[in-house]
Amino acid sequence: MKAIVISGKGMINLKDIPALETKSGQVIFSPKYIGICGSDLHYLADGSVGQSVIREPLIPGHEISGVLDETVIVNGETIPAGTNITVHPATFGDKQDRLAERPEIWPNGRYLGSAQYLPHTQGGMVEKMAIRPDQIRIVPNNVSLKSAALAEPLAVGLHAIKLAGGVKDKRVLVSGAGPIGLLAAGGAVTLGASNVTISDVLNAPLKRAEAVGVNHTINVATDNLPDNDLI
């Protein structure tokens, strides 16, 4: 079985790795598209992301879409082999009763494609992968697998919108037109913001922002700041 492996700073290879071994309760699927996150780029360029340092070969990738290899039953629903899915990349940590509704910040959680702990949590840049059934998210029929690889970073932008109290009929400024910023801006447009402005220091990502329907773009390095009526 082949996988993309980062072994340290500047060290990336396509390697043959041992055949997949599954544990009880896991299901096998075949990844088809993998988004490249900033964390993946840092693992390659720096050998680390903050305090998460590569100490053993790491398969990167947590923005994953693919196809189920086997039929599985999740919460009483039969999901047949061949179903297009995305994968929730988190394993929640130690439950905190005072934060029962915020499992994403429970301590000792893990994330696919992460070097935070030993052994590292291997990611999705591999031919076959084993996941828990509760990590499965079915892709709607009108969404391509290629687009579905954006589900995880889109969720980050939508979560930010939720934390902000929603954007319906509101004026929104998104600072930064990187992938998350673009997805957050597109989410704000879709969720009914009355006006969406996005800023960046580069023109190329601002041009891409126009494709997701923003009302205004600002290059903060070269443009004059707009009056309050714009944003």
MOURHU-V707460 format. One record per backbone hydrogen bond with DSSP energy under -0.5 kcal/mol. CO is the residue of the C=O (numbers start at 1). NH is the residue of the N-H. Records with the same first field share a line. If there is no record, write none. Layout:
# MOURHU-V707460
CO: NH + NH
This chain:
# MOURHU-V707460
1: 17
2: 127
3: 5 + 15
5: 7 + 13
6: 58
8: 11
10: 12
11: 7 + 8
13: 5 + 15
15: 3 + 17
23: 26
25: 133
27: 131
28: 69 + 70
29: 31 + 129
30: 67
33: 65
35: 37 + 63
37: 41
38: 42
39: 43
40: 44
41: 45
42: 46 + 47 + 48
43: 47
44: 10
47: 54
49: 52
51: 53
52: 49
58: 6 + 60
59: 123
60: 125
61: 124
62: 64
63: 35
64: 87
65: 32 + 33
66: 85
67: 30
68: 82
72: 74 + 79
74: 77
77: 74 + 79
78: 80
79: 72
80: 83
83: 68
84: 139
85: 66
86: 137
87: 89
89: 112
91: 110
93: 95
95: 97
96: 99
97: 100
99: 102
102: 105
103: 93 + 106
106: 109
107: 94
110: 91
111: 114
114: 121
120: 122
121: 113 + 114
124: 126
125: 4
129: 29
131: 27
132: 135
133: 136
135: 88
137: 86
140: 143
144: 148
145: 149
146: 149
147: 150
148: 151
150: 154
151: 155
152: 156
153: 157
154: 158
155: 159
156: 160
157: 161
158: 162
159: 163
160: 164
161: 166
162: 165
167: 170
170: 194 + 195
172: 197
173: 175
174: 176 + 199
178: 182
179: 183
180: 184
181: 185
182: 186
183: 187
184: 188
185: 189
186: 190
187: 191
188: 193
189: 192
192: 169
195: 172
196: 215 + 216
197: 174
198: 218
199: 176
200: 220 + 221
202: 206
203: 207
204: 208
205: 209
206: 210
207: 210 + 211
208: 211 + 212
209: 212 + 214
210: 213
216: 198
218: 200 + 220
219: 222 + 223
227: 230 + 231
